Amino acid sequence: MKNYFDVAGKYAVVTGASSGLGRQFALCLAEQGCNVAIAARRVERLEEVKKEVEAYGVKCLVLPCDVTDTEQIRNSVDKVVKEFGRIDILINNAAGGTPENTPMEELSFDQWKACMNGCLSHVFTMSQAFVKECKKSAHGGHIVNVSAKAAFHSASHNKIPYATAKGAIATLTQRMANDLIEDDIFVNAIVPGYVLSNYYRDPESPQCKAKEKDLRIGWATPEDMGNITSFLCSPLSRQIIGAVIDWSGGTML
């Protein structure tokens, strides 16, 4: 039987890959036989993830990169093309610069800009560099952007910059998908729910306990997020174009 989930032999870039969902995206792709370039600022963490990725018998390239720096993005993409020869998949996962629990009237414009740069602008600039390479070699590709529940769910308070940036990712995904499908470049986004990773690590912690009332089918795992991302990069998803997929376990209902 043909494996429609197959991404073996492909080459992917995952941003924000030093921990959490980014790490899991890289591992899920590697498990399917995909070679992965992992980008983040924390090089020592990337080196640890590289060992985990290479354990699946695929190539892994470490990319020290601050995604808010457009020159670093361009250099990273050039490095991947030089090392791998091509890029087939881009996972825009990185996020940063988010002011936590700050009422709107107390936000500074610098905080607003930092969040836009850390959560939104790099999705455009990284995708732009990726698309240029795809069009140059005319081989098509897949982009998966990571949005957030806060963009669509009114229960999220004091997160105006973050929610705005993540909501804009949904619009950017649909516009990119519309413009790029003629070049065989598929663009989609996922909206994760509450995942046992990073901030929510221990189900018994006060942070996790406070969210239990919102859970419909229990905590999502990083593997859950990695699986949908791998699916969206596979031939099995060829009819999914410009979708913003609610992968939140029913927490937005």
Solvent accessible surface area in square Angstrom, and as a share of the most:
residue,aa,sasa,rsa
1,M,239,1.07
2,K,140,0.59
3,N,83,0.42
4,Y,109,0.42
5,F,60,0.25
6,D,57,0.29
7,V,1,0.01
8,A,58,0.45
9,G,49,0.47
10,K,81,0.34
11,Y,37,0.14
12,A,0,0.00
13,V,3,0.02
14,V,0,0.00
15,T,0,0.00
16,G,21,0.20
17,A,0,0.00
18,S,8,0.05
19,S,20,0.13
20,G,11,0.11
21,L,32,0.16
22,G,0,0.00
23,R,77,0.28
24,Q,15,0.07
25,F,0,0.00
26,A,0,0.00
27,L,16,0.08
28,C,9,0.05
29,L,0,0.00
30,A,1,0.01
31,E,106,0.47
32,Q,61,0.27
33,G,22,0.21
34,C,0,0.00
35,N,16,0.08
36,V,0,0.00
37,A,0,0.00
38,I,0,0.00
39,A,0,0.00
40,A,11,0.08
41,R,173,0.63
42,R,102,0.37
43,V,58,0.33
44,E,110,0.49
45,R,88,0.32
46,L,0,0.00
47,E,76,0.34
48,E,101,0.45
49,V,3,0.02
50,K,58,0.24
51,K,147,0.62
52,E,61,0.27
53,V,0,0.00
54,E,73,0.33
55,A,86,0.67
56,Y,102,0.39
57,G,72,0.69
58,V,21,0.12
59,K,120,0.51
60,C,12,0.07
61,L,23,0.11
62,V,16,0.09
63,L,2,0.01
64,P,71,0.44
65,C,4,0.02
66,D,40,0.21
67,V,17,0.10
68,T,70,0.40
69,D,53,0.28
70,T,64,0.37
71,E,104,0.47
72,Q,66,0.29
73,I,1,0.01
74,R,135,0.49
75,N,84,0.43
76,S,8,0.05
77,V,7,0.04
78,D,84,0.44
79,K,91,0.38
80,V,0,0.00
81,V,41,0.23
82,K,184,0.78
83,E,108,0.49
84,F,21,0.09
85,G,55,0.53
86,R,88,0.32
87,I,1,0.01
88,D,7,0.04
89,I,1,0.01
90,L,1,0.01
91,I,0,0.00
92,N,2,0.01
93,N,20,0.10
94,A,13,0.10
95,A,58,0.45
96,G,22,0.21
97,G,45,0.43
98,T,40,0.23
99,P,16,0.10
100,E,109,0.49
101,N,104,0.53
102,T,23,0.13
103,P,40,0.25
104,M,132,0.59
105,E,142,0.64
106,E,115,0.51
107,L,34,0.17
108,S,53,0.34
109,F,139,0.58
110,D,100,0.52
111,Q,64,0.29
112,W,77,0.27
113,K,90,0.38
114,A,45,0.35
115,C,0,0.00
116,M,28,0.12
117,N,67,0.34
118,G,5,0.05
119,C,0,0.00
120,L,37,0.18
121,S,45,0.29
122,H,2,0.01
123,V,2,0.01
124,F,100,0.42
125,T,28,0.16
126,M,2,0.01
127,S,3,0.02
128,Q,81,0.36
129,A,13,0.10
130,F,2,0.01
131,V,17,0.10
132,K,125,0.53
133,E,26,0.12
134,C,1,0.01
135,K,100,0.42
136,K,152,0.64
137,S,64,0.42
138,A,91,0.71
139,H,48,0.21
140,G,4,0.04
141,G,8,0.07
142,H,33,0.15
143,I,1,0.00
144,V,1,0.01
145,N,0,0.00
146,V,9,0.05
147,S,2,0.01
148,A,10,0.07
149,K,20,0.08
150,A,15,0.12
151,A,28,0.22
152,F,99,0.41
153,H,48,0.21
154,S,106,0.68
155,A,63,0.49
156,S,37,0.24
157,H,132,0.59
158,N,65,0.33
159,K,64,0.27
160,I,70,0.36
161,P,1,0.01
162,Y,46,0.18
163,A,23,0.18
164,T,62,0.36
165,A,0,0.00
166,K,6,0.03
167,G,20,0.20
168,A,33,0.25
169,I,1,0.01
170,A,11,0.08
171,T,81,0.47
172,L,35,0.18
173,T,0,0.00
174,Q,82,0.37
175,R,135,0.49
176,M,20,0.09
177,A,2,0.02
178,N,90,0.46
179,D,97,0.50
180,L,16,0.08
181,I,53,0.27
182,E,161,0.72
183,D,60,0.31
184,D,80,0.42
185,I,1,0.00
186,F,27,0.11
187,V,0,0.00
188,N,2,0.01
189,A,0,0.00
190,I,0,0.00
191,V,2,0.01
192,P,13,0.08
193,G,15,0.14
194,Y,29,0.11
195,V,12,0.07
196,L,49,0.24
197,S,21,0.13
198,N,72,0.37
199,Y,145,0.55
200,Y,38,0.14
201,R,165,0.60
202,D,72,0.37
203,P,53,0.33
204,E,121,0.54
205,S,21,0.14
206,P,109,0.69
207,Q,72,0.32
208,C,0,0.00
209,K,91,0.39
210,A,61,0.47
211,K,58,0.25
212,E,77,0.35
213,K,169,0.72
214,D,49,0.25
215,L,34,0.17
216,R,144,0.53
217,I,146,0.74
218,G,40,0.39
219,W,41,0.14
220,A,19,0.14
221,T,52,0.30
222,P,25,0.16
223,E,87,0.39
224,D,57,0.29
225,M,2,0.01
226,G,0,0.00
227,N,79,0.40
228,I,10,0.05
229,T,0,0.00
230,S,2,0.01
231,F,43,0.18
232,L,1,0.01
233,C,4,0.03
234,S,0,0.00
235,P,64,0.40
236,L,93,0.46
237,S,3,0.02
238,R,155,0.57
239,Q,141,0.63
240,I,47,0.24
241,I,78,0.39
242,G,12,0.12
243,A,30,0.23
244,V,41,0.24
245,I,36,0.18
246,D,67,0.34
247,W,93,0.33
248,S,5,0.03
249,G,33,0.32
250,G,19,0.18
251,T,14,0.08
252,M,46,0.21
253,L,165,0.82
